[in-house]
Amino acid sequence: MTRLILFLIVLPGLALADPKFWKNEFPLTDFSNRTIESWTEVLSGGPPRDGIPALSDPDMIGVADASLPEREPIIALELDGETPRSYPIRYLIWHEIVNDTVGDVPVAVTFCPLCNSALTFDRRHDGRVLTFGVSGKLRNSDMIMYDRETESWWQQALGQGIVGDYAGDDLTPLPSWMEAWSVFAARNPDGLVMAEPEHRRPYGQNPYAGYDDRARPYPFFTGEMPPHDIPALARVVRVGERAWPMSRLAEAGTITEAGVTLTWEHEQASALGAAVMGEAAPVGAIRVRNAAGDDLPHDLMFAFAFHAFYPDGDWMLGE
């Protein structure tokens, strides 16, 4: 996708930053209830509501029955007492949300390519089970999800409601992480992997080829660049409102600070580098645990996104 095409997409989004233009798509959304300061923060990402089709109740197959490139990234979800599951980024990059149920826990496994943000949430909220879709809207270049029950809008990188009945509410994050398929499969030979969806998409191809190498994010993002001379598309490990640069973790291997331990486990192919995902340059696969050794919710996002959503957050530079 060229810069010219991106600008042609973004400019109409700026012109139509008004709930009057969105009401036809989202008739149930209470636009009078919001946490965002200005509607101009919301841009069209190009596709309309559900133009990027979220998945629900995906078919799962055994690890032994799957054939994926060894270094290709997946999202691992290992809930206590349940069979470990993996969700290949080759599918999520085209669908962005998977509504699934693991045991008795309804989950939303999400991936926003523009921010490299991969987060899993418990779909139970306010006494009901929510089902999430892709709104087609972006804020700070991050996907805005919506729930089909109230059509409230949710910021994916925060797991927080921003418009509608649930504005100001938070989803419960669940521990999950990105790692190489071969590592998940070796650890969990009896585990499960999401099967290829029945959609006509070039799975395994990266529609954002070369994104890793850009100096700035796509022009969907118009905010400030990160401080401390950190490149905009440098990956950082976010835990709560703290961010550890991946460059620091690559050098140290393991860092224990602020009550958490971050470990560079191995290398996986980047989801956003080469046109063929499994052939991309390597990036680190990270695990984050507490003092008891339990996995913690975290994100491996681009630095510009951390600065945008956590402007007062702590940069853990080790100085």
N, C-alpha and C positions, 0 to 999 in steps of 0.2 A: 504494500500500500504506500503510495508516494505521498510526499508532504503536501502537494497540491490537492490530492484527493482528500487528505485529512482536513485541510483548511476548508474545503468546500462542504465537508460534513460539519465542522465546528461552527462556521459562521451562521448557518441557519439555526443551530442550537442556541447561539447567543441571542438571536433575534426573537426566539420563541420561548425565552425563559419566563414563562408566565403560566400559572395554573389554568387559566382559561383555555390554553391550547392543549393541556394535558387531560382535561376532564373527560373527553371522549374516550381516551385510552383507559382511564382509571376513574370510572364513575363512582366507586365506593370510597375513594380516598377523601379523608377530611383534611383538605388543604389549609383550613384555618388553624390547625394544630401542627406546629413545626418547631424545630430547634435550630435550624439554619438561619443565618442572619438575612441573607438575600437570595432571591430566586436565581440571580445570575450565577450563583455557585453551581447550579445544575446545568449540565450540557447534554445534548443528545449525543449518544455514542454512535449514531448511524442507524443500526437496526431498531425497529419499533419494539414495543412490548412483546416479549416472547419470540422476537426475531432470532435471538439466540435461545434455543429451546432447552430449558432445564429438564433434567431427567428425574423420574420417580420410580421407586421399586425396581432398580436395575437387576438384570439377571447376573448371578454370580457363578463362577466356575472354580474348580479346584486349581491350586497352584500348578499341580502336575499336568493339567490340561491346557495351560496357557503357554503361549509362545510370544515373548516380548524381548526386544533387545536388552542385553544385560544391564547397560548403564542408563537405560531410560528411566526418568523420574516417575515415582508414584507417590500418592499420599497414603501413609500407613495409619490405620486406626485399630488399636488393640485395647478394647475395653475389657475390664476384669470379668472373667468367667465366660467370655464369648470368643468364638473363632475369629482370629485376626483377619482383617479385610484390607485390601489395597485397591486404590482407585487411580488408574493410570492417567497421568497428565495428558497423554495423547488423546484422551476422550474429554477430559475436563476443559482443555483449551478451546474446544468447540462448543461446550455446553455450560461451563462455568459453575453450575449448581447440580448436585445430585441429592435428591431427597430419598433417604434410605431408612431402614429400621434394623438395628443390630440388637438382637434379643428383645428386650422390652424398651429399648431406647430409640426413639425416632431422632434421626440425625440429618443435618444438612452439611454435606462436604462441598466446600466452595474453593474456587480458584479464580482470581482476577489477574489475567496476564499483564495488564498495563502496569500493575504495581507489584507483580510477582508475589501476591498475597494469597497464601493457602491456609484456610482456617476451617475448622469443623465446629458446628454448634449443635446443642440440644434443641430440637424443634418444639419442645414443650414450653409454653409460655402462657401465663394468665389463665391457667386451667384448660387450655386447649392445645391441640397439636397443629402447628402451622405448616403449610406447604409453600415453599419459596419458588419464585420465578425471577427471571432477569428482566428488569424494567426497560432496558435500553437507554437508561440515563446514567451519567457519570458525575461524580463530584471529586475534585482533586484527582482526576483520572482514575478513580476507583469505582467499581461497579456499585450501583444502587440496586439492591434486591427489593422484592416486594413479597408480601404474603398474600396468598389467594383468599384468605378468610376475611380480612378487613381491608386489603389493598394498602396497608401501611407500607412506607418505604423504609428500608434498612440499609445503613452503610456497611458494606461487607468488611472493610478493614477494621471496623470498630465493633461489629456485631451490635449496633445500636440503632434504634428507631429514630428517624429524623423528620418524618412527615406522616401525619395520620393519627389514628387512634393510639398507636404505640410509640409516638414521638417521645423521646427521652428514656424509653425502656431499653434494657440490655438483655441480649440473649446469653445463655450460659455456654461458654467455650468449653470444648473437650480437647484433651491432649491428642494431637496427631502431628505428623511430621512428614517431610519429603525425604525420600531416599531412593537409591538405585533399586530397580526391580530385582536384580539378582541377589541383593542383600536381604530384601524382604523374603524372597522365596527360600533362601537357604535357612533363614531363621524360623520360617513358618511353612515347612513342607506340607502341612495339612491345612494351610490357610486358604483363603478365598480371594479371588480377584474379580473385579467387575468385568463382565464380558463386553465385547464390542457392541455398541448400541446399533439399533436398526435404523440408522439415519444415513443419508448419503453425504458423507464427509470424508475428506482425505486423511483419515486417522493416521497418525505418525508423522504427518507434515506439520510444520510450524508456520502459521500464517503471519507471525511477527518476526520473521527471519532477520537477523542483524540487530534486533532491538538491544541486546546486551551491549553492543559496541557504540551506541549513540551517546553523545555528550549531554543531551537533554532528552527528557521524555517527549512523546508525541505532543502536538500542540493542544490536545485536550487539557493539558495542565498549564496553567498560567500563573502559578504561585511562585513563592520564593524558592531559590535553590538552597540546599542544606548548608549549615555552617561548617566551620573548621576545615574548609577546603575539601570536604568529602564529595566525591563525584556524585552527581544526581542519581545515576543508576548503579551505584555501588550497593551491594547487598548488606543489610544489617539484620541482626537477630534481635527482634523485639520481644521483650518479656515485660508485660505491664506497660509502664511508661518509660522504660529504659531501652536503649539500643546499643548493642555491641557491634562495631564494624567487623565484617567478615575478614578483612585484611589482618586485624589484630588476632582473631581466633585462628586464622591459618598459620600464623607465626607461633602462637602459644600452644595450640593443640587442645588444651583444656584451660578454662578460666572458671574460678570459683569466686564470686562476688555477690554482694547484695542478697545473700541467702539462696543463690542458685548456682548450679554447675552447668556450664556449656561445654560440649565436647564435639570436636571435629571428628566425626566417625569414619568417613570415607569420602570418595569423590563420585559424583553422579553427573550425567550429561545435563547441561542447562536446558531448560524448557524453551528458552527464548533466544538461542544463538543461531544454530545452523537451520537450513530449510528442512533437513531430516533430523528430527528431534534426537534420535539415538546416536547421531554422529556429531553432536555439538561438543564444544570445549567443556572441560570438567568444571564443576563448581562444588563447593562443600555440602555435605549432608550433615546436619547438626541435630544433636539430641540435647534437650534441656530438662534437667531434673532438680528436685529439691534435695534437702539434706538427707531425707529418708530414701532417696533413690527413685522416687516416683516421677514419672514423666509429667511435665507441666505444659499447659497451653502456651504457645508462642507463635511467632510469625517470622518468616524470612523474606523481608520485603525490601523494596528499593528505598534508598535514603531519602529521596524527595518526598515519598509518601509518608514516611515516619515524621518528617519535619512538618508536613502539611497537617496531619491529624494529631500530632503531639507536639505543638509548637513550644511548649514548656517542658518537654520531656528531657530526660537525662541522657547525654551522649557518654557512653562508658569507654573513654579513650585510653584509660590506663595511665594517665599522666599524673 
